[in-house]
Amino acid sequence: MHTVPRFLRSERGALALLLGFSAVALLLGLGQRELWGAETRWANIALQMLQTGDYFDPYLKGTAYYDKPLPSYWLITFCASLFGGLGHWSLRLPSVIAAWLSIWLVYLLGERLFRRGTGLIAGWLLATTFYFLVWARVATADVLTVFGVLAAVWWYWRGPLDTRFSRYATFFLILALTSLLKGLIGFILPVLMLLPHLLGEGRWKAHLNRRVPLAMALAGALYMLPFLLSHLYGQPTYGESGLALVVRENLVRFFQPFDNFGPVYTYVLYLPVYTLPWAPCWVIALWLALRNWRHADINVRWLVMGLGLMFLFFTACGSRRSYYVLPLVPFAQLLGAAWLKEYLATHPHHVPRWQRGIGASALVMVVLVGVAYPWSNGNGGIIAFGREVQARASQQAPWQQWHLVMIEVDNKLPLYVQNQGAPFTYIGEDEDYPRQGTSADFMAWLAKRTGQAWDPARTLIFTQYPTLKDLPLRYLAEDHDLVLTRPDNGARLLRAHDNQSVAFIPRHVTATVAERQP
């Protein structure tokens, strides 16, 4: 009868509870919230890879778009093959797994570097950090990068003075794989984080051996592999170079930013915000460490210096966005946990209060990210729109038989109307398609543009509009039924009015354009 409570009070049981809660917080309602922000790009690119079978040339809306290295898209397409298609779960699962493993790694780091029990506190602080949970459930490469940085730092701390080739090779392979997820920060951030410890007490001298460049060469070969495969097996007409984009996105953007401009104090504001509700813990720890630097724990000093170097790196970069601060969040929470553990060791009567506070935060976070967010997308929005389009079109013909034409639609829309049929046909808003006329005029223009005949009875046309009076292609309504997006719970609650999507479904057209040509 008392086996379960006894197990939960043990070290293994406490870790199991932490990881179990983390899984619930990361997975609850994961498939019920529509695409958000940057994950629309990952969804669109991964979907086009699945539709075309071309996994070496990333396209966004049919246009070459090598903005990020290929492996982050490959992780999504791999999950899609496991789930039988691309959806919310297959799209977001790589980030969710990376976040779950990040919580575990923070636990391991805390237990290795500080007083016993620090890792458990650090894990709970990270698992109940609002913005970490939010981004962990978003299909981008950001949390994947967080995991890679933590994995490299954890591997180093398993044996800081171990000079075996296998140790070096594993470390640099982790850096290479992390750099293949978003960019060269996968190499830069772990090095910056570990640099203070390497330089301290001359530890770097132990690593001046020929095994280091050999391991780096092996990792460099792994890093170059996807770009080489893209060059060898990609389309010869593909218009972008992956390596050229690496230079542009990492080096040029750092010294001569061309977008994402933010003030120099961006991260002074957003690091506390991104570590809520536990920002006061690491702020107090930082203040105490700086105030008593000579007497501070050596690993606390390493954490402060490593965080400082990463903070200075991001601040020095002219391209700044709030979520770029995500890789600092686990280390800030680890610093806060180190202080909190020492505080509770000298104030044991406060332990129940902190336990209740962390428990309450856990409950609030689960409700917010697992219940409230998914609810806000219910009873309307793009998810309901996609289901209604499929239901209405399937009354005329099986869904897989429809050809889908998208005129300057939001990146998220394709996920909700994919039909495992022919790839989408994308039309830019600036193209010369007929703004007035009849549906026959539009279909004739489409046939001329693509060089193939189109069956008007099996063609769905999608576009977007700010208000109904500004609806493009209004003339199609003469022989098409319209399906419009309806406000979801969140939009009704906030009275928001974003651009809406519309689908034109043909009524009774039977002849193809080719058959009408004289």
PASEDREN-897660 format. One line per field, with one value per residue (C-alpha): residue number from 1; residue in three letters; x, y, z. Coordinates in Angstrom, 2 decimals, padded with zeros to 5 digits. Example, Ala and Ser with C-alpha at 12.3 -4.5 7.8 and 13.67 -1.06 7.14 Angstrom:
<recs>
guza	c(1/2) .
tordren	c(ALA/SER) .
u	c(012.30/013.67) .
v	c(-004.50/-001.06) .
w	c(007.80/007.14) .
</recs>
This chain:
<recs>
guza	c(1/2/3/4/5/6/7/8/9/10/11/12/13/14/15/16/17/18/19/20/21/22/23/24/25/26/27/28/29/30/31/32/33/34/35/36/37/38/39/40/41/42/43/44/45/46/47/48/49/50/51/52/53/54/55/56/57/58/59/60/61/62/63/64/65/66/67/68/69/70/71/72/73/74/75/76/77/78/79/80/81/82/83/84/85/86/87/88/89/90/91/92/93/94/95/96/97/98/99/100/101/102/103/104/105/106/107/108/109/110/111/112/113/114/115/116/117/118/119/120/121/122/123/124/125/126/127/128/129/130/131/132/133/134/135/136/137/138/139/140/141/142/143/144/145/146/147/148/149/150/151/152/153/154/155/156/157/158/159/160/161/162/163/164/165/166/167/168/169/170/171/172/173/174/175/176/177/178/179/180/181/182/183/184/185/186/187/188/189/190/191/192/193/194/195/196/197/198/199/200/201/202/203/204/205/206/207/208/209/210/211/212/213/214/215/216/217/218/219/220/221/222/223/224/225/226/227/228/229/230/231/232/233/234/235/236/237/238/239/240/241/242/243/244/245/246/247/248/249/250/251/252/253/254/255/256/257/258/259/260/261/262/263/264/265/266/267/268/269/270/271/272/273/274/275/276/277/278/279/280/281/282/283/284/285/286/287/288/289/290/291/292/293/294/295/296/297/298/299/300/301/302/303/304/305/306/307/308/309/310/311/312/313/314/315/316/317/318/319/320/321/322/323/324/325/326/327/328/329/330/331/332/333/334/335/336/337/338/339/340/341/342/343/344/345/346/347/348/349/350/351/352/353/354/355/356/357/358/359/360/361/362/363/364/365/366/367/368/369/370/371/372/373/374/375/376/377/378/379/380/381/382/383/384/385/386/387/388/389/390/391/392/393/394/395/396/397/398/399/400/401/402/403/404/405/406/407/408/409/410/411/412/413/414/415/416/417/418/419/420/421/422/423/424/425/426/427/428/429/430/431/432/433/434/435/436/437/438/439/440/441/442/443/444/445/446/447/448/449/450/451/452/453/454/455/456/457/458/459/460/461/462/463/464/465/466/467/468/469/470/471/472/473/474/475/476/477/478/479/480/481/482/483/484/485/486/487/488/489/490/491/492/493/494/495/496/497/498/499/500/501/502/503/504/505/506/507/508/509/510/511/512/513/514/515/516/517/518) .
tordren	c(MET/HIS/THR/VAL/PRO/ARG/PHE/LEU/ARG/SER/GLU/ARG/GLY/ALA/LEU/ALA/LEU/LEU/LEU/GLY/PHE/SER/ALA/VAL/ALA/LEU/LEU/LEU/GLY/LEU/GLY/GLN/ARG/GLU/LEU/TRP/GLY/ALA/GLU/THR/ARG/TRP/ALA/ASN/ILE/ALA/LEU/GLN/MET/LEU/GLN/THR/GLY/ASP/TYR/PHE/ASP/PRO/TYR/LEU/LYS/GLY/THR/ALA/TYR/TYR/ASP/LYS/PRO/LEU/PRO/SER/TYR/TRP/LEU/ILE/THR/PHE/CYS/ALA/SER/LEU/PHE/GLY/GLY/LEU/GLY/HIS/TRP/SER/LEU/ARG/LEU/PRO/SER/VAL/ILE/ALA/ALA/TRP/LEU/SER/ILE/TRP/LEU/VAL/TYR/LEU/LEU/GLY/GLU/ARG/LEU/PHE/ARG/ARG/GLY/THR/GLY/LEU/ILE/ALA/GLY/TRP/LEU/LEU/ALA/THR/THR/PHE/TYR/PHE/LEU/VAL/TRP/ALA/ARG/VAL/ALA/THR/ALA/ASP/VAL/LEU/THR/VAL/PHE/GLY/VAL/LEU/ALA/ALA/VAL/TRP/TRP/TYR/TRP/ARG/GLY/PRO/LEU/ASP/THR/ARG/PHE/SER/ARG/TYR/ALA/THR/PHE/PHE/LEU/ILE/LEU/ALA/LEU/THR/SER/LEU/LEU/LYS/GLY/LEU/ILE/GLY/PHE/ILE/LEU/PRO/VAL/LEU/MET/LEU/LEU/PRO/HIS/LEU/LEU/GLY/GLU/GLY/ARG/TRP/LYS/ALA/HIS/LEU/ASN/ARG/ARG/VAL/PRO/LEU/ALA/MET/ALA/LEU/ALA/GLY/ALA/LEU/TYR/MET/LEU/PRO/PHE/LEU/LEU/SER/HIS/LEU/TYR/GLY/GLN/PRO/THR/TYR/GLY/GLU/SER/GLY/LEU/ALA/LEU/VAL/VAL/ARG/GLU/ASN/LEU/VAL/ARG/PHE/PHE/GLN/PRO/PHE/ASP/ASN/PHE/GLY/PRO/VAL/TYR/THR/TYR/VAL/LEU/TYR/LEU/PRO/VAL/TYR/THR/LEU/PRO/TRP/ALA/PRO/CYS/TRP/VAL/ILE/ALA/LEU/TRP/LEU/ALA/LEU/ARG/ASN/TRP/ARG/HIS/ALA/ASP/ILE/ASN/VAL/ARG/TRP/LEU/VAL/MET/GLY/LEU/GLY/LEU/MET/PHE/LEU/PHE/PHE/THR/ALA/CYS/GLY/SER/ARG/ARG/SER/TYR/TYR/VAL/LEU/PRO/LEU/VAL/PRO/PHE/ALA/GLN/LEU/LEU/GLY/ALA/ALA/TRP/LEU/LYS/GLU/TYR/LEU/ALA/THR/HIS/PRO/HIS/HIS/VAL/PRO/ARG/TRP/GLN/ARG/GLY/ILE/GLY/ALA/SER/ALA/LEU/VAL/MET/VAL/VAL/LEU/VAL/GLY/VAL/ALA/TYR/PRO/TRP/SER/ASN/GLY/ASN/GLY/GLY/ILE/ILE/ALA/PHE/GLY/ARG/GLU/VAL/GLN/ALA/ARG/ALA/SER/GLN/GLN/ALA/PRO/TRP/GLN/GLN/TRP/HIS/LEU/VAL/MET/ILE/GLU/VAL/ASP/ASN/LYS/LEU/PRO/LEU/TYR/VAL/GLN/ASN/GLN/GLY/ALA/PRO/PHE/THR/TYR/ILE/GLY/GLU/ASP/GLU/ASP/TYR/PRO/ARG/GLN/GLY/THR/SER/ALA/ASP/PHE/MET/ALA/TRP/LEU/ALA/LYS/ARG/THR/GLY/GLN/ALA/TRP/ASP/PRO/ALA/ARG/THR/LEU/ILE/PHE/THR/GLN/TYR/PRO/THR/LEU/LYS/ASP/LEU/PRO/LEU/ARG/TYR/LEU/ALA/GLU/ASP/HIS/ASP/LEU/VAL/LEU/THR/ARG/PRO/ASP/ASN/GLY/ALA/ARG/LEU/LEU/ARG/ALA/HIS/ASP/ASN/GLN/SER/VAL/ALA/PHE/ILE/PRO/ARG/HIS/VAL/THR/ALA/THR/VAL/ALA/GLU/ARG/GLN/PRO) .
u	c(000.00/002.83/005.03/004.11/004.55/007.85/009.02/008.09/010.15/013.19/015.59/014.41/010.80/011.30/012.96/010.17/007.59/009.46/009.77/006.19/004.83/007.02/005.61/002.05/002.80/004.47/001.94/-001.46/-003.50/-000.52/-002.61/-005.46/-003.72/-003.30/000.07/001.63/004.37/007.51/006.35/004.23/007.48/008.65/005.24/005.14/008.69/008.29/004.97/006.48/009.30/006.73/004.63/007.48/009.85/012.66/014.32/017.40/015.83/013.65/010.83/008.48/005.28/006.97/009.98/013.54/014.06/017.26/016.91/017.94/019.95/018.04/018.04/015.38/013.01/014.13/013.20/009.67/009.35/010.66/007.97/005.41/006.38/005.81/002.41/001.27/001.26/002.10/000.04/000.38/001.92/004.48/005.30/005.89/007.16/010.88/010.68/008.70/011.24/014.11/012.44/011.79/015.42/016.57/014.77/016.50/019.92/019.41/018.68/021.89/023.97/022.56/023.26/026.81/027.84/026.08/024.63/022.51/018.94/019.89/019.24/015.73/014.98/016.53/014.43/011.21/012.11/012.69/009.64/007.41/008.94/006.13/008.00/010.10/006.91/005.39/008.38/008.80/005.41/006.30/007.72/010.92/014.62/014.95/014.34/016.29/019.23/018.68/018.88/022.03/023.78/022.83/023.96/027.39/027.83/026.69/029.05/031.98/031.20/031.18/034.97/036.43/040.00/039.32/041.55/040.42/039.58/036.07/035.35/036.48/034.72/031.39/031.65/032.37/029.78/027.20/028.32/028.07/024.57/023.39/024.79/022.84/019.57/019.56/023.02/026.54/025.33/025.17/028.96/029.47/027.18/028.60/032.13/031.27/029.57/032.55/035.32/035.59/036.09/038.63/040.67/040.52/043.58/045.08/042.75/042.99/046.61/045.44/043.56/046.49/046.90/046.47/043.22/041.32/041.85/041.11/037.79/037.01/037.71/035.31/032.62/033.29/032.70/029.38/028.39/029.15/027.29/023.75/025.07/027.02/023.96/021.91/024.49/024.75/021.11/019.17/017.55/020.16/017.80/017.50/018.43/020.02/023.18/022.89/026.45/025.96/022.88/024.92/027.33/024.48/022.40/025.28/028.18/026.60/023.59/025.90/027.98/025.56/022.01/019.35/016.27/015.09/016.36/016.03/017.48/020.77/018.94/016.63/017.92/018.12/014.33/013.62/015.87/013.86/010.60/011.58/012.49/009.21/007.93/011.38/013.41/013.89/015.81/018.61/018.65/019.27/021.87/023.64/023.67/025.02/027.68/028.92/028.83/030.83/032.80/035.93/033.97/031.33/031.21/033.56/030.78/028.51/031.26/031.54/027.78/027.83/030.76/029.35/025.96/027.67/029.61/026.49/024.57/027.29/027.39/023.67/023.78/026.73/024.78/022.88/019.98/017.94/014.65/013.11/013.23/016.93/017.46/016.06/019.49/020.26/017.07/018.13/021.44/019.73/017.32/020.24/021.88/018.65/018.32/021.85/020.94/017.55/019.04/021.56/018.83/016.55/019.46/019.74/015.99/014.40/011.12/010.58/010.76/006.98/006.18/008.47/007.11/003.57/004.68/006.30/003.27/000.91/003.07/003.01/-000.79/-001.07/001.32/-000.53/-003.84/-002.39/-000.45/-002.40/-005.97/-006.40/-004.30/-005.99/-009.42/-008.66/-008.40/-011.71/-015.09/-013.65/-010.38/-008.23/-008.59/-012.38/-012.04/-009.87/-012.28/-015.27/-013.54/-012.63/-016.15/-017.81/-015.40/-015.59/-019.33/-018.44/-015.29/-012.77/-010.55/-007.35/-008.62/-008.73/-006.02/-005.31/-004.42/-003.22/-003.12/-000.82/-002.18/-000.73/001.89/-000.29/-003.18/-001.57/-001.27/-005.04/-006.05/-003.34/-004.84/-001.85/-002.53/-000.67/001.57/000.00/000.15/001.22/000.36/001.91/-000.27/001.73/001.15/-001.09/-004.02/-007.42/-008.76/-012.07/-013.90/-015.24/-013.99/-013.30/-010.95/-009.10/-008.81/-007.54/-004.91/-003.94/-003.55/-001.33/000.79/001.40/001.46/-001.11/-004.85/-006.91/-010.23/-012.39/-014.59/-011.64/-009.83/-010.08/-008.90/-007.79/-007.01/-007.23/-008.96/-008.97/-012.71/-015.39/-015.62/-011.89/-012.32/-010.13/-011.65/-015.19/-016.38/-015.70/-018.71/-020.99/-020.31/-018.45/-019.54/-017.59/-016.24/-015.01/-013.10/-015.08/-013.64/-012.44/-012.91/-009.81/-010.75/-014.27/-012.96/-010.41/-012.51/-009.55/-009.90/-007.00/-006.94/-009.44/-009.16/-011.66/-012.05/-013.86/-015.49/-016.89/-020.59/-021.41/-018.43/-017.65/-015.49/-011.76/-010.10/-008.30/-011.66/-012.88/-009.87/-010.67) .
v	c(000.00/002.36/001.34/004.25/007.06/005.50/005.32/008.98/010.02/008.23/009.86/007.70/008.30/012.07/012.02/009.84/012.31/015.22/013.49/012.23/015.69/017.11/014.62/015.59/019.32/018.90/016.54/017.57/019.21/019.19/018.35/020.76/024.12/025.40/026.36/029.43/031.82/030.40/026.79/027.49/027.60/024.24/022.75/024.11/023.02/019.55/019.07/019.95/017.47/014.75/015.68/015.88/013.28/015.84/015.93/017.90/021.09/022.95/024.98/027.47/028.09/026.53/028.87/027.84/028.56/027.17/029.33/026.56/023.32/020.22/017.95/019.90/019.25/015.63/015.03/016.19/014.12/011.07/011.54/012.00/008.60/007.08/008.75/008.07/011.72/015.23/016.61/018.49/015.56/014.60/018.26/019.15/015.87/016.58/019.78/018.04/015.22/017.73/019.72/016.60/015.51/019.05/018.84/015.55/017.00/020.00/017.52/015.62/018.80/020.03/016.74/016.59/020.18/021.14/019.86/016.72/017.65/020.73/018.91/018.03/021.66/022.83/020.33/021.53/025.17/024.53/022.28/025.01/027.91/029.34/030.35/027.21/025.13/027.35/027.05/023.36/022.80/024.77/023.11/025.12/024.43/026.61/024.01/021.46/023.85/024.21/020.44/020.24/022.92/021.18/017.80/019.18/020.86/017.72/015.52/017.81/017.73/013.93/014.12/017.64/016.31/013.12/013.20/010.02/010.30/008.89/011.72/014.38/012.73/012.52/016.12/017.57/015.34/016.79/020.28/019.36/017.90/020.91/023.27/021.37/022.13/025.93/027.31/027.76/028.86/025.12/025.26/028.73/028.58/025.41/026.70/030.03/028.28/026.01/028.49/029.89/026.41/025.45/028.57/028.24/026.67/026.00/023.09/023.86/022.65/019.07/019.21/020.32/017.05/015.68/013.89/017.19/018.22/014.64/014.69/018.14/016.88/013.97/016.34/018.72/015.89/015.09/018.75/018.97/015.76/017.19/020.04/017.57/015.36/018.40/019.34/015.81/014.73/017.98/019.56/021.13/024.08/024.78/028.42/028.55/027.20/025.83/026.81/030.30/030.65/029.48/032.35/034.80/033.71/033.35/035.60/038.37/038.61/038.95/041.83/043.39/042.45/042.70/041.91/041.20/044.52/045.00/047.46/046.62/046.02/043.40/040.50/042.52/042.61/039.19/036.91/037.68/037.40/034.05/032.61/033.52/032.69/031.82/034.83/036.14/032.97/033.38/037.17/036.70/034.02/036.31/039.23/037.09/035.52/038.91/040.34/037.46/036.42/035.16/032.96/031.76/028.10/027.48/025.98/028.94/031.21/029.08/029.34/033.12/033.57/031.18/032.87/036.23/035.22/033.87/036.99/039.24/037.19/037.60/041.26/041.92/040.41/043.15/040.81/040.38/038.66/037.76/033.98/033.98/034.03/030.48/028.71/030.82/029.80/026.32/027.64/030.59/028.20/025.97/028.99/029.80/026.19/026.25/029.27/027.87/024.57/026.37/028.63/025.73/023.88/026.74/027.41/023.92/025.29/026.99/023.71/022.95/026.48/026.13/022.67/024.04/026.96/024.70/022.40/025.32/026.57/023.11/023.04/026.56/025.75/022.58/024.46/027.31/025.40/022.13/023.36/027.10/027.39/024.46/025.75/029.14/027.42/025.57/026.16/027.84/029.02/027.33/023.82/023.83/025.50/022.65/020.01/021.75/022.10/018.43/017.40/019.60/018.63/014.93/014.99/015.43/013.27/011.47/014.01/012.61/013.41/017.17/019.52/022.44/025.95/028.47/032.19/033.92/032.03/031.84/029.13/027.32/026.60/023.72/021.57/021.64/020.83/018.36/015.45/013.20/013.99/016.20/018.89/022.27/024.87/028.22/031.53/034.75/037.76/039.78/037.31/038.33/036.01/037.45/039.86/040.02/037.68/034.16/030.91/029.73/032.69/031.79/028.10/028.99/031.26/028.48/025.97/028.42/029.16/025.52/024.04/021.39/020.89/021.37/019.79/022.60/020.04/018.78/022.05/023.80/027.40/028.98/032.59/035.06/038.34/041.01/041.72/040.17/043.25/042.81/039.14/038.28/036.35/037.28/036.31/032.63/032.71/032.53/028.82/027.93/027.44/029.40/028.07/030.81/030.64/031.45/033.08/030.58/030.87/033.01/035.40/035.80/036.38/038.99/040.30/039.81/040.14/038.56/037.77/035.03/032.12/031.18/028.07/028.06/024.65/024.09/023.28/021.60/021.92/018.81/019.74/020.33/023.41/021.22/019.94/023.52/024.59/024.83) .
w	c(000.00/000.83/-002.11/-004.40/-001.80/-000.72/-004.35/-005.00/-001.98/-003.41/-005.84/-008.73/-007.85/-007.69/-011.10/-012.51/-011.20/-012.81/-016.18/-016.02/-015.34/-018.10/-020.59/-019.65/-019.88/-023.26/-024.84/-023.47/-026.21/-028.58/-031.64/-030.96/-031.44/-034.98/-036.43/-034.91/-035.99/-037.54/-037.41/-040.48/-042.48/-041.15/-041.90/-045.44/-046.30/-044.78/-046.57/-049.94/-049.29/-048.61/-051.65/-054.15/-052.71/-052.95/-049.52/-050.57/-051.93/-049.40/-050.94/-049.31/-051.30/-054.30/-054.09/-053.18/-049.48/-047.92/-044.82/-042.40/-042.79/-043.82/-040.70/-038.80/-041.73/-041.96/-038.34/-039.12/-042.29/-040.39/-037.73/-040.52/-041.92/-038.48/-038.04/-041.61/-042.67/-041.62/-038.77/-035.53/-033.70/-036.33/-036.85/-033.20/-031.78/-032.44/-030.38/-027.64/-027.34/-027.35/-024.55/-022.47/-022.83/-021.99/-018.65/-017.97/-018.91/-016.62/-013.84/-014.61/-014.71/-011.43/-009.69/-011.04/-010.34/-007.12/-003.87/-004.18/-005.03/-007.06/-010.33/-009.26/-008.40/-011.69/-013.62/-011.97/-012.53/-016.24/-016.60/-015.14/-017.10/-019.21/-022.34/-022.36/-022.43/-025.11/-027.45/-026.66/-028.32/-031.45/-034.58/-035.09/-034.54/-031.43/-028.70/-030.74/-030.47/-026.71/-026.36/-028.47/-026.41/-023.15/-024.53/-025.44/-022.04/-020.19/-022.21/-021.39/-017.66/-017.61/-017.90/-018.26/-018.33/-020.30/-023.40/-025.17/-028.86/-028.30/-025.86/-028.33/-031.27/-029.43/-028.24/-031.67/-033.35/-030.94/-031.97/-035.67/-035.32/-033.30/-035.93/-038.58/-036.83/-036.96/-037.65/-036.38/-032.94/-032.29/-032.26/-030.81/-027.76/-026.12/-026.68/-025.07/-022.16/-021.50/-022.23/-018.67/-017.24/-019.91/-019.30/-015.51/-013.92/-017.35/-018.12/-021.83/-021.85/-021.27/-024.56/-026.74/-028.60/-032.10/-031.23/-031.08/-034.75/-035.86/-033.98/-035.40/-038.93/-038.38/-037.11/-040.00/-042.47/-040.78/-040.90/-044.62/-045.49/-045.92/-048.05/-050.19/-050.62/-051.55/-054.18/-055.62/-055.53/-055.47/-058.48/-060.82/-061.32/-057.59/-057.13/-053.65/-052.03/-048.53/-047.60/-049.00/-046.81/-043.79/-044.40/-044.93/-041.95/-039.48/-040.43/-042.50/-040.17/-037.13/-038.48/-040.98/-039.93/-042.61/-040.50/-036.93/-035.66/-031.91/-029.40/-027.70/-024.41/-025.95/-023.86/-020.67/-020.93/-022.36/-020.31/-017.14/-019.10/-020.63/-017.21/-015.48/-012.95/-011.57/-012.77/-009.18/-008.26/-010.79/-010.35/-006.61/-007.36/-009.82/-007.37/-004.52/-006.76/-007.97/-004.46/-002.97/-006.05/-004.33/-001.95/-004.43/-005.43/-008.37/-010.48/-009.72/-011.02/-014.14/-014.71/-014.27/-016.66/-019.25/-019.16/-019.40/-022.52/-024.24/-023.24/-024.66/-027.87/-028.51/-027.56/-029.90/-032.80/-034.58/-035.39/-032.20/-031.39/-028.08/-028.52/-029.43/-025.66/-025.27/-025.02/-021.92/-020.11/-018.84/-017.51/-015.82/-014.12/-013.12/-011.50/-009.69/-008.53/-007.09/-004.98/-003.98/-002.83/-000.63/000.73/001.63/003.25/005.74/005.95/006.01/007.37/003.99/002.05/002.20/001.00/-002.03/-002.78/-002.81/-005.00/-007.58/-007.50/-008.06/-010.93/-012.49/-012.37/-013.83/-016.67/-017.63/-017.70/-019.76/-022.42/-022.42/-022.00/-022.51/-025.68/-027.44/-026.35/-027.91/-031.32/-031.01/-032.69/-035.74/-037.21/-039.80/-038.29/-038.62/-042.03/-043.34/-042.07/-043.63/-047.00/-047.03/-046.06/-048.71/-051.50/-050.64/-051.35/-055.04/-055.31/-053.09/-051.38/-052.93/-056.44/-055.94/-057.21/-054.90/-056.10/-053.52/-054.28/-051.78/-048.78/-045.30/-044.84/-042.30/-044.67/-046.66/-043.54/-043.05/-046.63/-047.70/-049.58/-050.40/-054.06/-056.51/-054.96/-054.37/-057.11/-055.66/-057.31/-056.08/-055.41/-057.94/-060.81/-063.69/-063.02/-064.08/-061.49/-063.36/-065.72/-065.29/-063.84/-067.40/-067.86/-064.68/-065.60/-069.07/-067.52/-065.07/-067.91/-069.82/-066.74/-065.82/-069.32/-068.47/-068.68/-065.53/-064.68/-063.29/-061.55/-059.52/-058.73/-055.38/-055.23/-051.96/-051.15/-048.27/-047.62/-044.87/-045.25/-047.45/-049.68/-050.45/-051.39/-054.43/-057.33/-056.35/-059.83/-059.04/-056.72/-059.80/-060.21/-057.02/-053.44/-050.85/-047.57/-045.23/-041.98/-038.88/-035.74/-033.15/-029.39/-028.95/-031.75/-030.39/-026.88/-027.96/-030.86/-033.18/-036.95/-038.86/-042.56/-043.31/-045.73/-048.40/-050.55/-053.90/-054.51/-058.04/-058.34/-061.65/-064.00/-066.01/-069.01/-068.75/-070.18/-072.69/-074.01/-074.52/-076.53/-080.27) .
</recs>
